[in-house]
């Protein structure tokens, strides 16, 4: 055909393949609805023979790749040419080229017996020269349509008469190509963004993704040399490999980071440690894959039979190994897409809604069952199919999901290869061999001892880090509960006084404590303290301090004597690492007479008559430095006055610019609300502290306790 058109062919025979029409070659039949399938069956052109060879437009001209597609009755259906030089093929000037004479030379070669060329129409679409030829004398109304740039072009037989409406429909292939390109570009950009976000958080694993990406590339690369499609197909192959890598890396990493217990036997399979768990996953995947392959064929057959419903493309993509997608690439991509949809749904939705949402997302975006109309019958078919895949993934894991997806695509290809065995013996051997590998490996895994997978494979580094973070978080939550349990649930009522207190726990559980006690002599004891450090030792020191106070207050002891004995208790218990600052006040409620001692805690503030004064008692915390004697200081709380205890977390809190809250701001703030109730003073103080922090978080616990003597008391 090319020789009759005047092209110079390279020596040798063309490469022949049995192929199915791709989505772009099926686009002209989409407007016909279910009549498109009938047309393809009647013309025996749903499955075609593809011939690929190299040549030149004239001796010494640039080398061209040539592809012709023929129906099974021998009728030429499609011819395309492209520059084999990548720089020439993708040169910017190729998009502004003039019409190539190859279109006029090749158009007569696509005629059926008894047909002749009618009127030719020429214009441009997307800056590419476009041609259309009416066909006369055929059994069915058809026309030729294509693009005719020197660097790349095509001519294709289209169903229907050459009318403006049909010409507009024929442009759908070009628009579909642009749509597929931009949809693929958006998908790739989205995956790159997600991968980058996970990588910046150091939450990405790539080993299994790299293995599956290499498997996908291996299923596409062999088709390049034989088809002489290096220049046209290589970019597609590279992008497809990258997309599968990103898809699987994101999906697996999200699943691992979302579920603490997530593991996959893909790790064991990759490391050669397949055991009973992996064997069961392979056998389950094989069983469901065979069922899903049959279900997919059944749904497509049903679409062929029902009025108003039709399959959008062939049920099998042939050849099996080709640069523009293969059953292997489709299966790996389908499993990765379902896994990613499930991971995202689990991450953002309640668990009970996640499977349905994942099935809906995967059904709408992946469309593994190509049935039209896509939003009615097609959506129902795809929801059924992807819903089963989601269930397999949740119930049996990634290995079963991947196996089922692969076999759902491979087994129909093996069946078709068996139907055309003389054309595809290699395809049958490879498809059947790959399909048989699943049960063989599955039985092998089941036959091995359970100890084969007992030794857990080392998970990815980011998973180990996540496990440490979860363990740390759980410990902090437990410590926070312990700390809250050590604080009074409710403050006791003190006749003539108001009490208000609040402890704000930071990211890590700290050691703030406070307590209000009474003794047999009628004194009220108020303690406010802070144990240094964080963690379990801090919580233990808190409990020891609280127990020591409960046993030591009273018995006519002064606060200094209580602190002296508490210091000895903590030193004897070896709590030097977790030294404790503690302010201890003994109050006679009836008179307002107070006695206080302080072991290194921030000085309490007395609010009286619009003035703010510190109760200065310098000393070291309990358990820190050499043994010492603590001192008492007596003072009086008149009616209407208040005393405020604050931990160092309040003063040392800094905003986003590094400015600390400080003592001066607190003293200035407390000059105004001294006559307010204790709860109001506490509210005003903490509100101002939070305004200072803005979006920042305090690095230490912050505790405030306010004791106020009511007006007219005493």
Phi and psi in degrees as a GROMACS rama.xvg file:
@    title "Ramachandran Plot"
@    xaxis  label "Phi"
@    yaxis  label "Psi"
@TYPE xy
-67.3981  -37.355  UNK-2
-64.9064  -39.1918  UNK-3
-65.4448  -24.9726  UNK-4
-83.0836  -0.244955  UNK-5
92.9075  6.9376  UNK-6
-80.3851  152.519  UNK-7
-98.9547  116.032  UNK-8
-94.7358  148.445  UNK-9
-70.3712  154.491  UNK-10
-61.4902  153.794  UNK-11
107.058  168.851  UNK-12
-87.0398  149.243  UNK-13
-69.4418  155.976  UNK-14
-82.938  132.211  UNK-15
-114.256  138.901  UNK-16
-140.03  147.292  UNK-17
-91.3029  122.112  UNK-18
-131.199  159.763  UNK-19
-105.884  155.722  UNK-20
-68.2323  136.745  UNK-21
-84.018  179.404  UNK-22
-63.8234  -32.4991  UNK-23
-72.4657  -36.9583  UNK-24
-73.0668  -18.3464  UNK-25
-91.7921  -12.8742  UNK-26
-57.0301  -40.4019  UNK-27
-62.3754  -20.2878  UNK-28
-92.2442  -10.7116  UNK-29
-62.8378  -42.2343  UNK-30
-62.3661  -18.877  UNK-31
-78.0093  -8.38033  UNK-32
66.1014  -139.111  UNK-33
-68.9566  -12.925  UNK-34
-70.5888  -21.7203  UNK-35
-65.1078  -41.8366  UNK-36
-64.2045  -41.5206  UNK-37
-62.2265  -39.127  UNK-38
-61.8184  -46.6965  UNK-39
-64.0493  -37.4712  UNK-40
-68.1303  -41.2247  UNK-41
-66.9012  -35.5093  UNK-42
-91.8243  0.862017  UNK-43
53.913  44.4578  UNK-44
-122.527  11.7842  UNK-45
-69.8741  -40.8503  UNK-46
-107.712  132.483  UNK-47
-130.471  167.531  UNK-48
-104.027  126.902  UNK-49
-106.118  127.528  UNK-50
-113.805  129.621  UNK-51
-127.178  133.139  UNK-52
-153.876  170.864  UNK-53
-112.668  151.586  UNK-54
-166.27  -167.818  UNK-55
-139.708  151.526  UNK-56
-68.5489  -30.2989  UNK-57
-157.401  159.325  UNK-58
-55.0572  130.433  UNK-59
84.4593  -5.42181  UNK-60
-77.1315  171.5  UNK-61
-62.3203  142.372  UNK-62
-67.5548  141.723  UNK-63
-121.492  147.545  UNK-64
-95.448  140.306  UNK-65
-128.918  135.793  UNK-66
-134.747  131.728  UNK-67
-122.458  140.711  UNK-68
-119.642  130.577  UNK-69
-123.491  139.745  UNK-70
-66.7994  165.271  UNK-71
-66.5111  -15.7735  UNK-72
-89.4221  6.39729  UNK-73
92.1744  -3.48563  UNK-74
-73.7142  124.726  UNK-75
-64.6571  131.252  UNK-76
-113.564  -24.9407  UNK-77
-159.937  139.644  UNK-78
-142.546  140.595  UNK-79
-141.559  152.28  UNK-80
-136.308  152.559  UNK-81
-155.641  150.117  UNK-82
-72.3196  130.701  UNK-83
-78.9646  -14.2981  UNK-84
-82.6088  116.734  UNK-85
-58.4921  -41.9115  UNK-86
-63.3298  -36.7306  UNK-87
-74.418  -40.4382  UNK-88
-63.6883  -42.2803  UNK-89
-104.631  18.7405  UNK-90
-66.9982  140.174  UNK-91
-56.8608  -28.6123  UNK-92
-69.1627  -17.5727  UNK-93
-66.6695  -20.8743  UNK-94
-87.7674  0.0386762  UNK-95
-129.632  25.205  UNK-96
-77.9323  159.53  UNK-97
-82.9847  169.699  UNK-98
-67.1988  136.25  UNK-99
-84.399  141.517  UNK-100
-69.0492  -10.1252  UNK-101
-61.5702  -31.0397  UNK-102
-61.2354  -48.2924  UNK-103
-66.8861  -31.5942  UNK-104
-74.0814  -35.6788  UNK-105
-89.4508  -22.7472  UNK-106
-55.209  -45.0829  UNK-107
-63.7602  -21.9938  UNK-108
-75.7354  -12.3771  UNK-109
-94.2695  3.821  UNK-110
-76.3856  144.233  UNK-111
-86.4678  162.08  UNK-112
-54.8296  132.706  UNK-113
87.4823  -6.12884  UNK-114
-93.485  157.995  UNK-115
-144.648  158.925  UNK-116
-78.0254  137.065  UNK-117
-100.065  -147.227  UNK-118
-66.3575  144.747  UNK-119
-104.974  139.357  UNK-120
-119.382  135.079  UNK-121
-130.068  134.287  UNK-122
-158.352  -162.327  UNK-123
-130.272  145.112  UNK-124
-135.709  125.079  UNK-125
53.4218  39.0443  UNK-126
69.4754  5.56216  UNK-127
-100.013  140.966  UNK-128
-66.3464  132.287  UNK-129
-120.478  140.774  UNK-130
-130.919  152.109  UNK-131
-145.29  138.14  UNK-132
-125.801  129.143  UNK-133
-73.0049  147.353  UNK-134
-114.429  134.044  UNK-135
-118.908  147.285  UNK-136
86.3789  6.83959  UNK-137
-85.3737  163.625  UNK-138
-69.3492  -32.3841  UNK-139
-125.019  145.435  UNK-140
-66.0679  123.786  UNK-141
-145.613  166.977  UNK-142
-149.348  165.222  UNK-143
-101.1  141.218  UNK-144
-144.949  145.65  UNK-145
175.45  -175.671  UNK-146
-110.871  155.086  UNK-147
-140.923  51.9748  UNK-148
-82.5919  151.02  UNK-149
-62.0771  -36.3345  UNK-150
-76.8883  -28.9698  UNK-151
-162.356  142.285  UNK-152
-166.832  170.103  UNK-153
-155.507  156.59  UNK-154
-134.822  139.728  UNK-155
-145.128  142.412  UNK-156
-76.1711  132.02  UNK-157
-117.692  143.568  UNK-158
-75.5386  145.073  UNK-159
98.3256  166.813  UNK-160
-79.037  155.502  UNK-161
-78.1556  92.3659  UNK-162
-122.84  162.865  UNK-163
-55.9435  -37.8087  UNK-164
-65.3916  -45.7825  UNK-165
-69.0207  -32.7961  UNK-166
-65.5696  -38.2732  UNK-167
-64.6988  -39.3642  UNK-168
-65.3228  -37.4656  UNK-169
-63.7839  -30.3506  UNK-170
-66.4524  -13.3599  UNK-171
-59.4017  -31.5704  UNK-172
-62.3416  -43.2278  UNK-173
-65.5342  -43.7331  UNK-174
-65.3371  -38.1561  UNK-175
-63.3549  -39.7504  UNK-176
-60.9057  -44.8589  UNK-177
-64.2487  -40.4635  UNK-178
-62.8344  -45.8503  UNK-179
-62.3963  -39.4809  UNK-180
-62.6525  -49.4591  UNK-181
-70.423  -35.2319  UNK-182
-65.1252  -42.7772  UNK-183
-63.7656  -38.3081  UNK-184
-65.0319  -43.444  UNK-185
-63.8102  -40.9507  UNK-186
-60.9735  -46.0861  UNK-187
-62.8041  -43.6153  UNK-188
-64.5467  -39.4336  UNK-189
-62.9043  -42.4181  UNK-190
-65.7628  -39.3571  UNK-191
-62.9045  -41.9894  UNK-192
-63.8163  -44.547  UNK-193
-65.1982  -43.4796  UNK-194
-60.7819  -43.3925  UNK-195
-63.5559  -41.9841  UNK-196
-62.0395  -43.5491  UNK-197
-67.1208  -38.4296  UNK-198
-66.3007  -39.2459  UNK-199
-65.2157  -29.1917  UNK-200
-87.6187  3.04686  UNK-201
56.095  44.3662  UNK-202
-127.543  52.1493  UNK-203
-136.248  137.491  UNK-204
-123.063  139.705  UNK-205
-126.019  -2.25285  UNK-206
-67.3523  -54.3965  UNK-207
-63.0727  -37.6561  UNK-208
-61.9364  -40.7442  UNK-209
-65.5392  -40.1977  UNK-210
-63.6494  -45.8942  UNK-211
-68.9203  -35.2562  UNK-212
-63.7744  -40.9933  UNK-213
-64.7742  -37.4325  UNK-214
-63.6899  -41.4755  UNK-215
-64.2413  -43.2365  UNK-216
-61.8151  -39.763  UNK-217
-63.9379  -27.6905  UNK-218
-81.8162  -13.2459  UNK-219
-106.585  -36.3526  UNK-220
-61.4127  -37.7272  UNK-221
-59.9105  -23.1959  UNK-222
-77.2555  -12.2677  UNK-223
-72.6712  -53.247  UNK-224
-66.3702  -42.9083  UNK-225
-64.113  -36.4158  UNK-226
-88.2563  -0.460672  UNK-227
52.5555  43.36  UNK-228
-113.847  24.9275  UNK-229
-55.0597  -47.3964  UNK-230
-69.7864  -41.1413  UNK-231
-83.458  -35.7077  UNK-232
-95.5258  -23.9108  UNK-233
-60.0743  -45.338  UNK-234
-58.6234  -39.0804  UNK-235
-64.3933  -42.0724  UNK-236
-61.8224  -45.9667  UNK-237
-62.9291  -46.3841  UNK-238
-63.9755  -40.5129  UNK-239
-62.6198  -42.0802  UNK-240
-62.7437  -42.5992  UNK-241
-64.4015  -41.3179  UNK-242
-63.7004  -43.1673  UNK-243
-65.798  -39.1066  UNK-244
-59.7638  -49.5765  UNK-245
-63.7933  -41.2551  UNK-246
-59.9363  -49.8659  UNK-247
-72.4454  -38.015  UNK-248
-61.679  -44.7505  UNK-249
-67.7146  -45.3644  UNK-250
-62.3837  -51.2826  UNK-251
-65.3896  -40.4371  UNK-252
-66.7403  -40.3354  UNK-253
-64.6176  -41.6827  UNK-254
-63.6155  -42.6951  UNK-255
-65.5358  -39.2698  UNK-256
-78.9141  -22.6861  UNK-257
-82.3673  -40.903  UNK-258
-108.344  118.778  UNK-259
-62.8738  -28.2444  UNK-260
-95.4508  8.32348  UNK-261
-71.1296  127.024  UNK-262
-138.919  162.147  UNK-263
-138.715  137.789  UNK-264
-73.6578  -3.13461  UNK-265
-58.7972  -34.5418  UNK-266
-63.2138  -44.8499  UNK-267
-66.8159  -40.4025  UNK-268
-63.3083  -42.4479  UNK-269
-66.2361  -34.2719  UNK-270
-89.4141  1.96966  UNK-271
74.6977  24.3398  UNK-272
-113.507  37.4198  UNK-273
-62.2343  131.325  UNK-274
-132.173  -163.177  UNK-275
-58.2781  -39.1009  UNK-276
-63.4736  -49.0741  UNK-277
-65.6202  -35.8202  UNK-278
-62.3455  -43.6019  UNK-279
-62.7427  -40.7502  UNK-280
-61.8248  -40.9609  UNK-281
-66.5225  -42.2224  UNK-282
-68.1501  -40.7072  UNK-283
-62.5017  -44.6339  UNK-284
-62.1885  -38.7831  UNK-285
-63.8188  -45.6663  UNK-286
-62.6754  -49.4806  UNK-287
-69.2105  -33.1877  UNK-288
-62.7408  -42.7303  UNK-289
-63.0705  -42.2549  UNK-290
-65.5818  -41.6698  UNK-291
-68.2773  -36.1381  UNK-292
-61.1808  -43.5803  UNK-293
-65.9654  -39.9729  UNK-294
-62.1549  -42.8231  UNK-295
-62.9794  -44.6253  UNK-296
-63.5962  -39.0257  UNK-297
-64.6573  -41.7615  UNK-298
-65.7312  -39.5588  UNK-299
-68.2356  -36.5943  UNK-300
-67.053  -40.506  UNK-301
-63.0329  -38.4182  UNK-302
-63.1319  -31.7164  UNK-303
-70.3838  -30.1459  UNK-304
-87.6311  -34.252  UNK-305
-76.0227  140.055  UNK-306
-69.9074  141.01  UNK-307
77.5292  3.65039  UNK-308
-129.934  142.016  UNK-309
-156.043  152.876  UNK-310
-73.3711  136.603  UNK-311
-81.475  -22.2918  UNK-312
-157.699  176.739  UNK-313
-63.1683  150.4  UNK-314
-72.8203  -18.3932  UNK-315
-132.098  135.893  UNK-316
-96.0903  115.693  UNK-317
-121.287  151.231  UNK-318
-71.7181  163.693  UNK-319
-61.8393  -43.8036  UNK-320
-106.211  105.555  UNK-321
-147.351  155.631  UNK-322
-73.245  -20.0689  UNK-323
-103.931  41.0033  UNK-324
101.812  145.521  UNK-325
-146.241  164.884  UNK-326
-55.9284  -33.4801  UNK-327
-67.7589  -47.6157  UNK-328
-61.2551  -41.8885  UNK-329
-63.0752  -42.8799  UNK-330
-65.2033  -45.152  UNK-331
-64.7094  -43.2155  UNK-332
-65.1745  -39.256  UNK-333
-63.4161  -46.4424  UNK-334
-63.0521  -42.2259  UNK-335
-65.005  -39.5961  UNK-336
-64.7572  -42.6889  UNK-337
-64.5894  -42.3709  UNK-338
-62.6919  -41.1996  UNK-339
-67.9078  -41.6292  UNK-340
-60.5835  -41.851  UNK-341
-66.3141  -42.5779  UNK-342
-62.5114  -43.5445  UNK-343
-67.3956  -40.6989  UNK-344
-65.0764  -42.6573  UNK-345
-64.2308  -32.4424  UNK-346
-74.2607  -33.3532  UNK-347
-112.084  -10.5553  UNK-348
-122.262  159.581  UNK-349
-58.1767  150.263  UNK-350
-57.6809  -36.9173  UNK-351
-69.5928  -24.731  UNK-352
-93.2774  -14.4582  UNK-353
-61.4025  -46.5582  UNK-354
-60.943  -43.5064  UNK-355
-64.6293  -41.9817  UNK-356
-64.3857  -40.5949  UNK-357
-63.828  -42.1778  UNK-358
-63.2344  -39.9796  UNK-359
-65.835  -46.1825  UNK-360
-61.7183  -47.7637  UNK-361
-65.2588  -39.1149  UNK-362
-65.2908  -39.6979  UNK-363
-72.7489  -39.0704  UNK-364
-91.724  -36.2106  UNK-365
-90.4303  -36.9311  UNK-366
47.7584  62.0316  UNK-367
-68.7461  -19.8661  UNK-368
-109.966  99.5627  UNK-369
-78.1149  81.7133  UNK-370
-116.725  137.189  UNK-371
-111.369  151.135  UNK-372
-66.8081  138.614  UNK-373
-69.845  -26.0006  UNK-374
-97.0722  1.08602  UNK-375
-122.333  -90.4995  UNK-376
-62.9426  -39.9813  UNK-377
-63.0847  -41.5378  UNK-378
-65.5501  -41.4163  UNK-379
-61.6184  -45.2022  UNK-380
-63.4768  -42.5536  UNK-381
-71.9543  -34.3229  UNK-382
-63.3406  -40.8357  UNK-383
-61.3888  -46.4328  UNK-384
-68.1411  -50.9224  UNK-385
-71.0672  -29.0888  UNK-386
-61.2989  -40.6061  UNK-387
-65.8381  -39.9868  UNK-388
-64.8797  -40.3911  UNK-389
-62.2218  -42.5891  UNK-390
-62.5689  -42.7363  UNK-391
-61.0219  -44.7687  UNK-392
-63.1893  -42.6062  UNK-393
-71.6544  -37.9206  UNK-394
-83.7705  -36.8987  UNK-395
-121.923  -5.47015  UNK-396
97.9788  175.686  UNK-397
-66.501  -35.5633  UNK-398
-63.3152  -45.2039  UNK-399
-65.4831  -39.9909  UNK-400
-62.2264  -46.4621  UNK-401
-64.0296  -43.597  UNK-402
-63.6529  -44.3979  UNK-403
-63.6021  -42.7397  UNK-404
-64.9661  -43.0254  UNK-405
-62.4875  -46.6055  UNK-406
-71.6289  -30.2087  UNK-407
-61.2809  -28.7177  UNK-408
-93.6684  -33.5612  UNK-409
-76.5218  -41.7565  UNK-410
-63.4244  -43.0861  UNK-411
-60.6827  -35.5601  UNK-412
-64.6086  -39.7292  UNK-413
-64.8702  -39.5275  UNK-414
-65.1591  -41.9258  UNK-415
-67.2578  -37.928  UNK-416
-63.8836  -35.7242  UNK-417
-66.7956  -35.0222  UNK-418
-64.7913  -36.526  UNK-419
-114.948  55.4009  UNK-420
-59.0413  -39.441  UNK-421
-64.3821  -27.4552  UNK-422
-86.0467  -32.4968  UNK-423
-131.961  51.9534  UNK-424
-63.3776  -38.5242  UNK-425
-66.7639  -39.8094  UNK-426
-62.121  -43.6933  UNK-427
-61.704  -45.815  UNK-428
-61.7197  -43.8437  UNK-429
-70.1569  -45.9852  UNK-430
-64.2803  -46.7296  UNK-431
-66.4166  -38.3116  UNK-432
-64.4814  -44.2676  UNK-433
-64.7111  -40.068  UNK-434
-65.6226  -38.9185  UNK-435
-71.6482  -20.8179  UNK-436
-62.9958  -32.7496  UNK-437
-63.0298  -54.1659  UNK-438
-67.082  -33.5028  UNK-439
-63.2223  -49.1611  UNK-440
-66.0327  -33.8341  UNK-441
-62.9074  -47.8664  UNK-442
-65.1  -35.5276  UNK-443
-62.5624  -43.6643  UNK-444
-63.2973  -40.6863  UNK-445
-66.7584  -31.0482  UNK-446
-76.43  -15.8842  UNK-447
-83.5607  160.409  UNK-448
-66.4689  150.486  UNK-449
-62.5296  -20.5976  UNK-450
-70.3242  -11.363  UNK-451
-60.8057  -30.5677  UNK-452
-114.606  8.7815  UNK-453
-67.522  -44.2352  UNK-454
-70.5678  105.952  UNK-455
-67.3672  133.491  UNK-456
-65.7964  146.138  UNK-457
-65.0617  119.241  UNK-458
-70.8269  167.707  UNK-459
-56.6745  155.563  UNK-460
-57.4231  -41.6896  UNK-461
-66.9405  -28.9702  UNK-462
-69.5508  -42.1411  UNK-463
-61.8678  -38.8753  UNK-464
-66.3751  -40.134  UNK-465
-63.8123  -39.0881  UNK-466
-62.3759  -41.0816  UNK-467
-64.3726  -40.4193  UNK-468
-63.8722  -42.7047  UNK-469
-64.5485  -42.6683  UNK-470
-62.35  -42.2036  UNK-471
-63.677  -42.6662  UNK-472
-62.5304  -43.4235  UNK-473
-62.7463  -40.1959  UNK-474
-64.0078  -41.5295  UNK-475
-65.3396  -38.3306  UNK-476
-64.6205  -41.4834  UNK-477
-64.4513  -42.657  UNK-478
-65.208  -38.2122  UNK-479
-62.7642  -40.0741  UNK-480
-63.6235  -42.0686  UNK-481
-61.8968  -42.4539  UNK-482
-64.0912  -44.0491  UNK-483
-63.4035  -34.2957  UNK-484
-67.7328  -26.2962  UNK-485
-79.4162  -16.2842  UNK-486
-87.9944  151.7  UNK-487
-61.4344  133.474  UNK-488
-66.8945  -42.6921  UNK-489
-135.387  149.261  UNK-490
-84.8331  140.233  UNK-491
-69.2574  158.328  UNK-492
-84.8294  129.785  UNK-493
-117.473  117.142  UNK-494
-57.8985  123.82  UNK-495
87.3885  4.16535  UNK-496
-134.55  158.78  UNK-497
-118.203  138.042  UNK-498
-123.999  137.129  UNK-499
-146.043  137.925  UNK-500
-150.309  149.609  UNK-501
-152.865  138.088  UNK-502
-118.037  122.481  UNK-503
-103.021  111.095  UNK-504
-82.5974  133.848  UNK-505
-81.0484  -166.728  UNK-506
-59.3209  -41.1545  UNK-507
-107.617  142.803  UNK-508
-66.8239  121.286  UNK-509
-101.864  -156.087  UNK-510
-121.84  21.7014  UNK-511
-63.5288  142.705  UNK-512
-149.273  155.724  UNK-513
-154.544  156.914  UNK-514
-159.086  154.917  UNK-515
-128.79  118.35  UNK-516
-125.349  164.037  UNK-517
-134.549  152.663  UNK-518
-118.991  -177.992  UNK-519
-71.5774  -14.2813  UNK-520
-94.0478  4.14116  UNK-521
88.906  4.94155  UNK-522
-79.3114  149.17  UNK-523
-106.577  127.569  UNK-524
-107.912  129.734  UNK-525
-120.769  124.052  UNK-526
-118.613  136.918  UNK-527
-137.594  124.707  UNK-528
-148.176  179.334  UNK-529
-152.695  119.595  UNK-530
-87.6262  130.288  UNK-531
-67.5894  145.355  UNK-532
94.3931  -172.936  UNK-533
-140.958  165.528  UNK-534
99.6412  -167.397  UNK-535
-65.4082  -40.7608  UNK-536
-61.9856  -34.5789  UNK-537
-65.8667  -44.1871  UNK-538
-63.3875  -38.144  UNK-539
-64.8539  -43.1125  UNK-540
-63.7518  -36.9539  UNK-541
-59.2244  -49.1437  UNK-542
-62.1714  -40.4259  UNK-543
-64.0936  -42.2788  UNK-544
-63.4265  -44.1343  UNK-545
-65.4655  -40.3418  UNK-546
-66.0522  -39.6851  UNK-547
-62.8088  -43.078  UNK-548
-61.471  -45.4095  UNK-549
-60.8858  -32.1035  UNK-550
-91.1366  -18.3182  UNK-551
-101.856  -27.73  UNK-552
-67.3882  153.292  UNK-553
91.9467  -159.874  UNK-554
54.8658  35.5169  UNK-555
59.4583  22.326  UNK-556
-83.1805  151.728  UNK-557
-89.8744  163.642  UNK-558
-55.782  -38.2627  UNK-559
-63.4876  -40.2092  UNK-560
-65.9197  -37.9027  UNK-561
-63.8621  -44.4796  UNK-562
-63.5338  -37.4187  UNK-563
-60.0239  -46.0538  UNK-564
-70.9117  -37.9193  UNK-565
-63.6612  -35.5789  UNK-566
-62.0777  -42.3148  UNK-567
-66.0794  -38.4253  UNK-568
-61.8083  -47.7578  UNK-569
-66.9041  -37.0696  UNK-570
-66.9771  -40.668  UNK-571
-64.9861  -30.2285  UNK-572
-83.5872  -0.293343  UNK-573
73.3821  33.9126  UNK-574
-97.4437  32.8748  UNK-575
-66.8179  -32.4289  UNK-576
-64.604  -33.8403  UNK-577
-108.35  60.1313  UNK-578
-60.6679  155.502  UNK-579
-127.071  125.668  UNK-580
-87.7812  139.479  UNK-581
-152.8  124.503  UNK-582
-103.784  128.903  UNK-583
-127.768  123.995  UNK-584
-117.74  132.538  UNK-585
-112.731  123.457  UNK-586
-122.383  134.062  UNK-587
-94.4521  103.961  UNK-588
-58.5416  -35.9008  UNK-589
-66.5604  -34.9524  UNK-590
-108.377  -17.8313  UNK-591
80.9183  6.36655  UNK-592
-73.0378  132.56  UNK-593
-131.017  147.158  UNK-594
-130.875  129.27  UNK-595
-134.416  146.209  UNK-596
-130.721  154.79  UNK-597
-139.022  129.862  UNK-598
-111.819  73.1878  UNK-599
75.6286  12.522  UNK-600
-88.1394  152.016  UNK-601
-51.9558  138.627  UNK-602
-60.8007  131.139  UNK-603
-65.4128  157.371  UNK-604
-115.231  131.285  UNK-605
-101.522  127.689  UNK-606
-106.74  112.762  UNK-607
-151.363  131.124  UNK-608
54.875  39.349  UNK-609
75.1969  6.6707  UNK-610
-113.164  155.354  UNK-611
-124.027  123.069  UNK-612
-129.021  145.118  UNK-613
-89.4942  146.028  UNK-614
-95.163  91.8563  UNK-615
-81.9123  123.12  UNK-616
-147.443  81.1057  UNK-617
-68.9668  136.321  UNK-618
-171.798  172.329  UNK-619
-92.2534  155.566  UNK-620
-65.0644  163.78  UNK-621
-63.9674  134.573  UNK-622
83.2882  0.880541  UNK-623
-113.643  131.283  UNK-624
77.4484  -170.484  UNK-625
-70.3708  157.47  UNK-626
-57.6313  149.177  UNK-627
-151.454  172.637  UNK-628
-108.35  137.929  UNK-629
-97.3593  155.431  UNK-630
-112.381  153.748  UNK-631
-103.577  153.481  UNK-632
-136.219  128.196  UNK-633
-97.8671  143.253  UNK-634
-156.904  173.093  UNK-635
-121.322  136.351  UNK-636
-101.533  101.601  UNK-637
-73.5467  162.948  UNK-638
-56.8044  139.496  UNK-639
86.1877  -6.53812  UNK-640
-91.5951  169.09  UNK-641
-147.785  156.024  UNK-642
-125.76  134.634  UNK-643
-119.632  124.223  UNK-644
-103.924  132.013  UNK-645
-133.075  143.533  UNK-646
-85.0029  165.786  UNK-647
-67.4802  -16.5982  UNK-648
-61.2716  -27.2015  UNK-649
-71.312  -49.5456  UNK-650
-71.7369  -34.7005  UNK-651
-88.8618  -4.00025  UNK-652
-64.6688  133.954  UNK-653
-119.098  149.845  UNK-654
-83.1748  -173.118  UNK-655
-63.8839  -19.9238  UNK-656
-95.8211  5.31237  UNK-657
86.7793  5.89458  UNK-658
-83.3312  126.869  UNK-659
-83.9444  159.485  UNK-660
-67.9184  -49.2387  UNK-661
78.9742  169.319  UNK-662
-81.5886  -37.7253  UNK-663
-62.8496  -41.954  UNK-664
-63.3273  -38.6266  UNK-665
-65.873  -46.3143  UNK-666
-60.5544  -42.2124  UNK-667
-64.5043  -39.6118  UNK-668
-64.0987  -39.5623  UNK-669
-80.6183  -2.90202  UNK-670
-67.8159  -30.8363  UNK-671
-82.7769  -54.344  UNK-672
-88.2258  21.5915  UNK-673
-60.3441  -28.3667  UNK-674
-86.8731  -1.75702  UNK-675
-77.3082  161.537  UNK-676
-59.8303  159.093  UNK-677
-59.2639  -41.9015  UNK-678
-64.0005  -35.5773  UNK-679
-70.4645  -40.1122  UNK-680
-59.4142  -44.8068  UNK-681
-61.2704  -43.4395  UNK-682
-63.1448  -45.125  UNK-683
-63.1563  -42.7152  UNK-684
-63.6396  -49.7463  UNK-685
-69.1021  -32.7485  UNK-686
-64.6549  -41.9666  UNK-687
-66.9415  -38.2456  UNK-688
-62.1346  -42.0486  UNK-689
-68.6827  -35.7719  UNK-690
-62.2338  -37.1214  UNK-691
-65.6698  -41.18  UNK-692
-66.2968  -34.9862  UNK-693
57.5298  -122.376  UNK-694
-85.4991  -9.683  UNK-695
-72.5119  163.272  UNK-696
-117.929  142.896  UNK-697
-70.2257  139.101  UNK-698
-87.5928  -7.73916  UNK-699
-135.374  156.22  UNK-700
-61.5736  150.229  UNK-701
-129.968  122.32  UNK-702
-128.203  134.42  UNK-703
-130.615  131.424  UNK-704
-128.166  130.967  UNK-705
-121.467  126.205  UNK-706
-117.299  122.836  UNK-707
-128.257  133.991  UNK-708
-90.2492  128.504  UNK-709
-66.9101  155.158  UNK-710
-64.5761  142.185  UNK-711
80.2735  -0.375125  UNK-712
-85.1136  140.428  UNK-713
